[in-house]
């Protein structure tokens, strides 16, 4: 009996130690939310938008953020979002865009979970963007354990604990937020109008090179513009667009560029004047400028061509039954090529057809012209197909790409070209 009792005591002690060890594991051992594959275009910091209306039902962006966090930290509590408009003062809870996440600063595992999430939200991303996930989710501010975080300012004192309560900078007693984390979203975050929920808008949509000097621009789906040896004349990244940007074209002199969205609306920047936008239900995919810079063509996925300014319409591919992937303009401006996703090439005006990539089994995502005597096509895998006098300078077929190629742009001389991926990686060939 003594042996049995000793063994029982030993097993009981071992079980107790095991349970204590498990209890000591912090909630941060649970994985932080996974970081999705995103491009270089990022949202700006959410401006302060204080509660001004009564609309306490939980907004979709806040519900999605709550689920994201609770899925990552299932041992924490859901807390609350909406609040009656008759309770207390101004609060984004009354607009359904604030959430009190149930974690306590006094519980080590829960405090660790909160810190783990903060680290994820405020970490610099692969492109060097600070506070990346907080910006991409539209977080306006956060409060926890007597501290608050604000965009561009970081963490600071929310209130100081005294025997009379936690006193804020204005001298009033505040909730120290030791039993929950408060999150408030701006309106874009509340309605999921951010790149975290619309990830293609963070990706690069097009590249455009100058015709008279070296350099290029990249346009992203959210309207951001990135430069490569060129000037930046403006962007649309500060505004939420009903439809994403799909293409850009530079002026011949390189003193400006146009952006066009999927619905066909055109914006001009710098020396690029806006001559009109598409008023149609066509799904737009590309834009090409006239040699004078006083006009442009806009083309839809079905091959319909719209002409503005001094651009003249020479024909369209709507009867070909092909999905078009791009347009290239002849140097004279008296013609253009349309490139189909399946590799076919359609020529109009003074544009001559030199061949196609049909039958190659490639997905053609774009093309560009070589003077008036040839052109290149490029596939999503980075294969470059040269026709006419266009030189074959190589491609990316032998490389492992982290994102598909989305376009090709010729250098000013025509003896080189750039390829860019959706993640913003640019490859140069020839004299580009």
C-alpha positions as CSV (number, residue, x, y, z in Angstrom):
1,X,0.0,0.0,0.0
2,X,2.9,2.3,0.7
3,X,4.3,1.7,-2.7
4,X,0.9,2.4,-4.4
5,X,0.4,5.6,-2.3
6,X,3.9,6.8,-3.2
7,X,3.3,6.1,-6.9
8,X,-0.1,7.9,-6.7
9,X,1.5,10.9,-5.1
10,X,4.3,10.9,-7.8
11,X,1.7,10.7,-10.6
12,X,-0.4,13.4,-9.0
13,X,2.6,15.7,-8.8
14,X,3.6,15.0,-12.4
15,X,0.0,15.8,-13.6
16,X,0.0,19.0,-11.6
17,X,3.3,20.1,-13.1
18,X,2.0,19.3,-16.6
19,X,-1.1,21.3,-16.0
20,X,0.8,24.3,-14.7
21,X,3.1,24.1,-17.7
22,X,0.2,24.2,-20.1
23,X,-1.4,27.0,-18.2
24,X,1.8,29.0,-18.4
25,X,1.8,28.9,-22.2
26,X,0.9,32.4,-23.5
27,X,-1.9,32.9,-25.9
28,X,0.7,34.3,-28.3
29,X,1.7,30.7,-28.9
30,X,-1.4,30.7,-31.1
31,X,-0.5,32.0,-34.6
32,X,-1.0,35.7,-35.4
33,X,-3.4,36.3,-38.3
34,X,-1.8,35.1,-41.5
35,X,-0.4,37.9,-43.8
36,X,-2.0,37.7,-47.2
37,X,0.0,38.1,-50.4
38,X,-0.1,41.8,-51.1
39,X,1.5,44.2,-53.6
40,X,3.4,47.4,-52.9
41,X,0.4,49.8,-53.0
42,X,-0.8,50.5,-49.5
43,X,-3.5,52.6,-47.8
44,X,-2.7,55.8,-46.1
45,X,-3.2,56.2,-42.4
46,X,-6.9,56.4,-41.5
47,X,-7.8,60.0,-40.6
48,X,-9.8,60.7,-37.4
49,X,-13.5,60.4,-38.1
50,X,-15.4,60.8,-34.9
51,X,-18.9,59.4,-34.4
52,X,-21.5,61.8,-35.8
53,X,-24.5,59.6,-36.5
54,X,-26.5,56.9,-34.8
55,X,-26.0,53.6,-36.6
56,X,-24.9,51.0,-34.1
57,X,-25.3,47.9,-36.2
58,X,-21.9,46.3,-36.7
59,X,-20.3,47.3,-40.0
60,X,-18.9,44.6,-42.3
61,X,-15.2,45.7,-42.0
62,X,-15.4,45.5,-38.2
63,X,-17.2,42.1,-38.2
64,X,-14.5,40.8,-40.6
65,X,-11.7,42.2,-38.4
66,X,-13.3,40.7,-35.3
67,X,-13.5,37.3,-37.0
68,X,-9.9,37.6,-38.2
69,X,-8.6,38.2,-34.6
70,X,-10.8,35.6,-32.9
71,X,-9.8,32.9,-35.4
72,X,-6.2,33.7,-34.6
73,X,-6.7,33.8,-30.8
74,X,-9.7,31.5,-30.0
75,X,-9.0,31.6,-26.3
76,X,-9.9,35.2,-26.1
77,X,-13.4,36.7,-25.8
78,X,-15.5,38.3,-28.6
79,X,-16.4,41.4,-26.6
80,X,-18.8,43.9,-28.2
81,X,-19.2,46.2,-31.2
82,X,-22.4,48.1,-31.3
83,X,-23.7,50.3,-28.5
84,X,-27.0,52.1,-27.9
85,X,-26.8,55.7,-28.9
86,X,-28.4,56.7,-25.6
87,X,-25.5,55.4,-23.5
88,X,-22.5,57.7,-22.8
89,X,-20.9,60.3,-25.0
90,X,-19.4,60.3,-28.5
91,X,-18.2,56.8,-29.5
92,X,-17.6,54.9,-32.8
93,X,-19.5,52.0,-31.0
94,X,-22.6,53.9,-31.9
95,X,-21.7,53.6,-35.6
96,X,-20.8,49.9,-35.4
97,X,-17.1,50.6,-36.2
98,X,-15.5,50.1,-32.8
99,X,-14.8,46.9,-31.0
100,X,-13.8,46.0,-27.5
101,X,-11.8,42.8,-27.7
102,X,-12.0,40.7,-24.6
103,X,-8.4,40.4,-23.2
104,X,-7.2,41.4,-19.8
105,X,-3.9,43.1,-19.1
106,X,-3.8,41.3,-15.7
107,X,-3.7,37.8,-17.4
108,X,-0.3,37.1,-18.8
109,X,-1.5,34.9,-21.6
110,X,-4.1,37.4,-22.7
111,X,-1.8,40.4,-22.5
112,X,0.7,38.4,-24.7
113,X,-2.1,37.8,-27.2
114,X,-2.8,41.5,-27.4
115,X,0.9,42.3,-27.8
116,X,1.2,39.6,-30.5
117,X,-1.6,41.2,-32.5
118,X,-0.2,44.7,-32.1
119,X,3.2,43.5,-33.4
120,X,1.4,42.0,-36.4
121,X,-0.6,45.2,-37.1
122,X,2.3,47.6,-36.7
123,X,5.1,45.5,-38.4
124,X,6.9,47.0,-41.4
125,X,6.0,45.0,-44.5
126,X,8.3,43.6,-47.2
127,X,8.1,46.9,-49.1
128,X,9.2,49.0,-46.1
129,X,5.7,50.3,-45.3
130,X,5.4,50.9,-41.5
131,X,2.3,49.9,-39.6
132,X,1.3,48.0,-42.6
133,X,-1.6,45.8,-41.5
134,X,-3.1,48.6,-39.4
135,X,-3.2,50.8,-42.5
136,X,-4.5,48.0,-44.7
137,X,-7.3,47.4,-42.3
138,X,-8.2,51.0,-41.8
139,X,-7.5,51.2,-38.1
140,X,-8.1,54.7,-36.8
141,X,-6.8,54.2,-33.2
142,X,-6.4,51.5,-30.5
143,X,-6.5,51.7,-26.6
144,X,-5.2,49.1,-24.1
145,X,-3.8,49.1,-20.6
146,X,-3.8,52.9,-20.2
147,X,-2.1,53.5,-23.5
148,X,-3.4,54.5,-26.9
149,X,-2.0,54.2,-30.4
150,X,-2.7,56.8,-33.1
151,X,-1.6,56.8,-36.8
152,X,1.8,58.5,-37.3
153,X,2.2,59.0,-33.5
154,X,2.5,55.5,-32.2
155,X,1.8,54.5,-28.6
156,X,1.4,57.2,-25.9
157,X,-0.2,57.7,-22.5
158,X,-4.0,57.4,-22.6
159,X,-4.4,58.0,-18.8
160,X,-2.4,57.9,-15.7
161,X,-3.5,55.8,-12.8
162,X,-4.1,57.6,-9.5
163,X,-6.0,56.9,-6.3
164,X,-8.9,58.8,-7.9
165,X,-8.9,56.7,-11.0
166,X,-7.1,56.8,-14.4
167,X,-6.8,60.5,-15.3
168,X,-6.5,61.6,-18.9
169,X,-4.6,64.6,-20.2
170,X,-7.8,66.7,-20.0
171,X,-8.1,66.0,-16.3
172,X,-11.1,63.6,-16.6
173,X,-11.4,60.1,-15.3
174,X,-11.1,57.5,-18.1
175,X,-11.6,53.8,-18.4
176,X,-8.1,52.4,-18.3
177,X,-9.0,49.7,-20.8
178,X,-7.3,47.0,-18.7
179,X,-9.9,44.4,-19.4
180,X,-10.3,44.9,-23.2
181,X,-8.6,46.4,-26.3
182,X,-10.5,49.1,-28.0
183,X,-10.3,49.3,-31.8
184,X,-11.9,52.0,-33.9
185,X,-12.0,51.9,-37.7
186,X,-12.3,54.8,-40.1
187,X,-15.2,54.6,-42.5
188,X,-13.1,53.0,-45.3
189,X,-12.0,50.2,-42.9
190,X,-15.6,49.9,-41.6
191,X,-16.9,49.2,-45.1
192,X,-13.9,47.1,-46.2
193,X,-12.7,49.7,-48.6
194,X,-9.1,48.9,-48.0
195,X,-6.4,46.8,-49.7
196,X,-6.5,44.1,-47.1
197,X,-10.0,43.1,-48.3
198,X,-9.3,44.1,-52.0
199,X,-5.9,42.6,-52.4
200,X,-5.7,43.1,-56.2
201,X,-5.8,46.8,-55.6
202,X,-2.5,46.5,-53.8
203,X,-1.0,45.0,-56.9
204,X,0.6,46.7,-59.9
205,X,-1.8,47.0,-62.8
206,X,0.4,48.5,-65.5
207,X,3.8,49.9,-66.5
208,X,4.4,52.8,-68.8
209,X,7.7,54.1,-70.2
210,X,8.7,57.4,-71.6
211,X,9.2,57.7,-75.3
212,X,11.9,60.5,-75.2
213,X,13.9,59.6,-72.0
214,X,14.7,56.7,-69.8
215,X,12.5,55.7,-66.9
216,X,9.1,54.3,-66.2
217,X,6.0,54.5,-64.0
218,X,4.0,51.8,-62.3
219,X,0.3,52.1,-61.6
220,X,-1.4,50.1,-58.9
221,X,-5.0,49.0,-58.7
222,X,-5.7,51.5,-55.9
223,X,-4.4,54.4,-58.0
224,X,-1.0,54.7,-56.4
225,X,1.9,55.6,-58.8
226,X,5.5,54.4,-58.4
227,X,8.4,55.9,-60.3
228,X,11.5,54.5,-61.7
229,X,13.8,57.3,-62.7
230,X,10.9,59.6,-63.5
231,X,8.9,62.4,-61.8
232,X,5.7,61.7,-59.9
233,X,2.9,63.9,-61.1
234,X,0.2,62.7,-58.7
235,X,-1.9,59.6,-58.0
236,X,-5.4,58.5,-56.8
237,X,-4.2,56.4,-53.8
238,X,-5.9,58.8,-51.3
239,X,-9.4,58.1,-52.7
240,X,-11.5,55.0,-52.7
241,X,-12.3,54.3,-56.3
242,X,-15.6,52.5,-57.3
243,X,-13.6,50.5,-59.8
244,X,-9.8,49.8,-59.7
245,X,-7.2,51.3,-61.9
246,X,-6.4,48.9,-64.8
247,X,-3.9,50.8,-67.0
248,X,-1.8,53.9,-67.5
249,X,-0.2,55.7,-70.4
250,X,2.5,58.4,-70.4
251,X,2.6,61.5,-72.6
252,X,5.1,61.3,-75.4
253,X,7.3,63.9,-73.7
254,X,7.1,62.2,-70.4
255,X,5.7,65.3,-68.6
256,X,2.5,63.5,-67.4
257,X,0.4,60.4,-67.6
258,X,-3.2,59.2,-67.7
259,X,-4.8,56.5,-65.4
260,X,-7.9,54.7,-66.4
261,X,-10.1,52.5,-64.2
262,X,-12.1,49.4,-65.1
263,X,-15.2,51.5,-65.8
264,X,-13.4,53.7,-68.3
265,X,-13.0,56.8,-66.3
266,X,-9.8,58.7,-67.2
267,X,-7.6,61.0,-65.0
268,X,-4.8,63.1,-66.3
269,X,-1.7,64.2,-64.3
270,X,1.0,66.6,-65.1
271,X,1.0,67.5,-68.7
272,X,-1.7,64.9,-69.6
273,X,-5.0,66.6,-70.3
274,X,-8.2,64.7,-69.9
275,X,-10.3,64.6,-73.1
276,X,-13.1,62.4,-71.9
277,X,-14.0,59.1,-70.3
278,X,-16.0,56.1,-71.4
279,X,-19.7,56.3,-70.8
280,X,-20.5,52.7,-71.5
281,X,-20.8,49.4,-69.6
282,X,-17.7,48.0,-71.3
283,X,-15.1,46.5,-69.1
284,X,-12.0,48.6,-69.8
285,X,-8.4,47.1,-69.7
286,X,-6.0,49.4,-71.5
287,X,-5.2,52.9,-72.7
288,X,-2.8,54.2,-75.4
289,X,-1.8,57.8,-76.1
290,X,-1.5,59.6,-79.5
291,X,2.0,60.8,-80.6
292,X,0.9,64.4,-80.0
293,X,-0.2,63.8,-76.5
294,X,-3.5,65.5,-77.2
295,X,-5.6,62.3,-77.2
296,X,-5.8,58.7,-76.3
297,X,-7.6,55.4,-77.1
298,X,-9.3,53.3,-74.5
299,X,-9.9,49.6,-75.2
300,X,-12.3,47.2,-73.6
301,X,-11.8,43.5,-72.9
302,X,-14.1,42.6,-75.8
303,X,-12.0,44.7,-78.2
304,X,-14.1,47.8,-78.5
305,X,-12.0,50.9,-79.0
306,X,-13.0,54.4,-77.8
307,X,-11.2,57.5,-79.1
308,X,-10.7,60.8,-77.4
309,X,-9.1,64.1,-78.2
310,X,-7.2,63.9,-81.5
311,X,-7.2,60.1,-81.5
312,X,-9.1,58.6,-84.5
313,X,-10.9,55.3,-84.3
314,X,-9.6,52.9,-87.0
315,X,-11.6,49.8,-86.0
316,X,-12.3,47.3,-83.2
317,X,-12.1,43.6,-82.5
318,X,-15.5,43.1,-81.1
319,X,-16.5,40.7,-83.8
320,X,-13.5,38.5,-83.3
321,X,-14.7,36.7,-80.2
322,X,-11.4,37.2,-78.5
323,X,-10.6,38.5,-75.0
324,X,-8.2,41.5,-75.6
325,X,-5.3,42.1,-73.3
326,X,-3.7,45.3,-74.6
327,X,-3.2,48.0,-77.2
328,X,-0.1,49.5,-78.8
329,X,-0.1,52.6,-81.0
330,X,2.0,53.1,-84.2
331,X,4.5,55.9,-84.2
332,X,2.4,57.9,-86.6
333,X,-0.7,57.6,-84.5
334,X,-2.6,56.5,-87.7
335,X,-3.1,53.0,-86.4
336,X,-2.8,50.5,-83.6
337,X,-2.5,46.9,-82.7
338,X,-4.8,45.0,-80.4
339,X,-3.3,42.0,-78.6
340,X,-5.6,39.1,-77.6
341,X,-5.1,36.9,-74.5
342,X,-4.8,33.8,-76.7
343,X,-2.0,35.4,-78.7
344,X,-3.7,36.7,-81.8
345,X,-2.9,40.1,-83.1
346,X,-5.3,42.5,-84.8
347,X,-4.0,45.5,-86.8
348,X,-5.8,48.7,-87.8
349,X,-5.0,51.8,-89.7
350,X,-1.3,51.8,-90.7
351,X,-0.4,49.1,-88.3
352,X,0.9,46.0,-90.1
353,X,0.5,42.5,-88.7
354,X,3.8,40.7,-88.4
355,X,2.7,37.5,-86.7
356,X,1.1,36.2,-83.5
357,X,1.6,33.9,-80.5
358,X,-1.6,32.0,-81.2
359,X,-1.0,28.3,-80.7
360,X,1.9,28.9,-78.3
361,X,-0.4,27.9,-75.3
362,X,0.6,31.1,-73.6
363,X,-1.6,33.6,-71.8
364,X,-0.7,37.0,-73.3
365,X,-1.1,39.9,-70.9
366,X,0.2,42.7,-73.0
367,X,2.4,44.0,-75.7
368,X,4.3,47.1,-77.1
369,X,5.4,48.3,-80.4
370,X,8.9,48.5,-82.0
371,X,8.8,51.6,-84.1
372,X,6.4,50.8,-86.9
373,X,8.1,47.6,-88.0
374,X,7.3,45.2,-85.2
375,X,6.0,44.5,-81.8
376,X,6.5,42.3,-78.7
377,X,4.0,40.2,-76.8
378,X,4.5,39.0,-73.3
379,X,2.9,36.2,-71.3
380,X,2.0,36.0,-67.7
381,X,5.0,33.7,-67.2
382,X,7.4,36.3,-68.7
383,X,7.9,34.7,-72.1
384,X,8.5,37.5,-74.7
385,X,7.6,36.9,-78.4
386,X,9.2,39.3,-80.9
387,X,7.7,39.9,-84.3
388,X,8.8,42.0,-87.3
389,X,12.0,43.9,-86.7
390,X,11.5,43.8,-82.9
391,X,14.6,42.3,-81.3
392,X,14.3,39.3,-79.1
393,X,16.2,40.4,-76.0
394,X,15.1,37.6,-73.7
395,X,12.4,37.0,-71.1
396,X,11.8,35.4,-67.7
397,X,10.8,31.8,-68.7
398,X,13.7,30.3,-66.8
399,X,13.0,32.2,-63.6
400,X,10.8,31.3,-60.7
401,X,8.4,34.3,-60.2
402,X,6.6,35.2,-57.0
403,X,3.8,36.9,-59.0
404,X,2.7,36.8,-62.7
405,X,4.1,39.3,-65.2
406,X,1.4,41.9,-66.1
407,X,3.0,44.0,-68.9
408,X,5.9,45.0,-71.2
409,X,7.0,48.5,-71.9
410,X,9.6,49.5,-74.6
411,X,12.6,51.7,-73.9
412,X,12.8,55.0,-75.8
413,X,15.2,53.6,-78.5
414,X,13.2,50.4,-78.9
415,X,16.3,48.4,-78.3
416,X,15.1,47.4,-74.8
417,X,12.1,46.7,-72.7
418,X,10.9,46.4,-69.1
419,X,8.8,43.6,-67.7
420,X,6.9,44.0,-64.5
421,X,5.1,41.6,-62.2
422,X,2.0,42.3,-60.2
423,X,4.1,42.5,-57.1
424,X,6.1,45.4,-58.6
425,X,9.3,43.6,-59.5
426,X,10.7,45.2,-62.7
427,X,13.2,43.4,-65.0
428,X,15.1,45.3,-67.7
429,X,16.4,44.0,-71.0
430,X,18.5,45.5,-73.7
431,X,19.1,49.2,-73.1
432,X,16.2,49.6,-70.8
